[in-house]
Amino acid sequence: MKAGPNGRLFGAVKTADVAEAVKAQGIGEIDKRKVELTGSIRSTGKNEATVRLSAELVARLALQVVAAK
């Protein structure tokens, strides 16, 4: 995602972006509807997301948001 010089994104990271990044890393495929963001991600840096794998199993993801080149 493109960002300005101060690290602010032109848009926001969406659950579909997280699911696509997980797939691109070769970790596996997750449903974007099961991804929960802690808030609106609108700047580069560290963030967190959770993935509800089942009713009782939740995985926590550490996200590093970087600007596209």
Buried (B, 14 or more C-beta within 10 A) or exposed (E): BEBEEEEEBEEEBBBEBBBBBBEEEEEEEBEBEBBBBEEEBBBBEEBEBBBBEEEEEEEEBEBEBEBEE
